[in-house]
Amino acid sequence: MNKLALTLLLSALVGSTLAQERIRSAVQKEVWEREETYWKMVAARDAGGYLELWDEGFIGWPSFEKSPVGKDSFRKNSFGPTIRQISSYKFEQKEVQVYGETGITFLQVRLTRQENGQSSERVIRLTHAWQKRNGKWHIVSGMPCVVNAEGLC
C-alpha cells in the first residue's frame, strides 16, 4: 500500500511540473519575453523602458488607483507607489495565450517590498493584455489582485 501511495504521489508531482512547463509556440514565447522585459524594467527602475511597453490607448486598473486609468497615469507617477517599493520578485505561476495579434499573460508573482525601512512579502496575480502593433507587443490592458491568506483575491 505504501509503495502505491508513493508512486501515485510522485506521478502527480511530475505531472503537475510538466503541465506548468508546457510547450509554447514561438508567438507565445515572444509575448512572454515582453512580460519578462516589463519586470526587468520595474527592477531596474527604468521609467523610459517601462513606459515604452505601454500602448498609448492603454486602459487598466492598477492596484494603487481607485478606478481604471490610461497611460498618462503612469507618465505622471513614473512608477506607482506599489511598484516603487518592489525590491525583488519571483514568478510562481505563469501562462500566456495568444489570439491573433492579442496575447494575454497570466502570472502570480511573489514580491518583496521595502516600505518605511521594513521588508515584507506580497503575492499578486496579474493579467496583462498585449497587442502587436508595428511589429512590437505593447500592453493595452491589465489588472492585478493581491492574494490573501486563503490563496484567493
Sequence and secondary structure as in RCSB ss.txt:
>XXXX:A:sequence
MNKLALTLLLSALVGSTLAQERIRSAVQKEVWEREETYWKMVAARDAGGYLELWDEGFIGWPSFEKSPVGKDSFR
KNSFGPTIRQISSYKFEQKEVQVYGETGITFLQVRLTRQENGQSSERVIRLTHAWQKRNGKWHIVSGMPCVVNAE
GLC
>XXXX:A:secstr
 HHHHHHHHHHHHHHHHHHHT    HHHHHHHHHHHHHHHHHHHT HHHHHHTB TT EE  TTSSS EEHHHHH
HHSS HHHHTEEEEEEEEEEEEEETTEEEEEEEEEEEEEETTEEEEEEEEEEEEEEEETTEEEEEEEEEEE  TT
S  
